[in-house]
Amino acid sequence: MQFSDLDFQPHEDWNDGVQAIHLFENGYGVSVIRTPFSYGGPNGLYEVAVIRGNSDNWQITYDTPITGDVLGWQTPQDIDDVLNRVQSL
């Protein structure tokens, strides 16, 4: 899984933002956003949250070895690394 595989859609709360949600078979996934108010968004960078759940019901998880918060100021290459780490949980 790579950044280029993510399916970005308009962000539900921010008209000028985008969001991609991807869940892996292990029950973890990522929410990747870029909005005018996200960490790095005004600079063309992304914010990534590790999530847990399913396509109908997921929430951000703050207790993984990857991070205890959201990861801001992420490049597509940074997100490739996060995707691989989340898939390996």
C-alpha positions in Angstrom: 0.0 0.0 0.0 1.3 3.4 -1.0 0.2 7.0 -0.8 -0.6 6.8 -4.5 -3.1 4.0 -3.8 -5.2 6.2 -1.4 -8.6 7.3 -2.6 -8.9 11.0 -1.6 -12.4 12.4 -1.4 -13.6 15.9 -0.4 -13.4 16.3 3.3 -16.9 16.1 4.9 -16.3 19.2 7.1 -13.9 21.3 5.0 -14.9 22.2 1.4 -11.3 22.9 0.4 -10.0 19.8 2.1 -9.5 16.2 1.1 -9.5 12.9 3.1 -8.6 9.3 2.4 -9.5 6.5 4.8 -7.9 3.1 4.4 -8.4 0.1 6.7 -6.3 -3.0 6.8 -7.3 -6.5 7.5 -5.7 -6.2 11.0 -8.4 -3.7 12.1 -6.1 -0.7 11.9 -5.9 1.9 9.3 -5.2 5.5 8.5 -7.1 8.7 8.0 -5.1 11.1 5.8 -6.3 14.7 5.5 -5.2 18.0 4.0 -7.3 21.0 4.9 -6.5 24.7 5.4 -6.4 23.9 9.1 -4.6 20.6 9.3 -1.0 20.3 10.5 0.9 21.1 7.3 -2.1 21.6 5.1 -1.4 25.2 4.2 2.0 24.0 3.0 0.6 21.2 0.8 1.5 18.5 3.4 -0.8 16.0 5.1 -1.9 15.0 8.6 -2.2 11.3 9.4 -4.1 9.6 12.2 -3.9 5.9 13.0 -7.5 4.6 13.3 -9.1 1.4 14.4 -12.4 -0.2 13.5 -14.3 -0.9 10.3 -15.6 1.1 7.4 -18.9 1.9 9.2 -17.4 2.7 12.6 -13.8 3.7 13.2 -12.0 6.1 15.5 -8.6 7.5 16.0 -6.4 5.4 18.3 -3.7 7.1 20.4 -2.0 4.0 21.8 0.1 2.4 19.0 3.8 2.0 18.8 3.6 4.3 15.7 2.3 7.4 17.5 0.3 8.6 20.5 -1.2 11.5 18.5 -1.8 12.5 14.9 1.2 13.0 12.7 1.4 16.4 11.0 3.5 17.8 8.2 3.7 14.5 6.4 5.0 14.1 2.8 3.7 11.4 0.5 6.9 9.5 1.2 6.3 9.8 5.0 2.8 8.5 4.5 4.2 5.5 2.6 6.2 4.6 5.7 3.2 5.1 8.1 1.1 2.9 5.8 3.6 0.1 6.0 4.0 0.4 9.7 0.2 0.4 10.3 -0.3 -2.6 8.0 2.3 -4.5 10.1 0.6 -3.9 13.5 
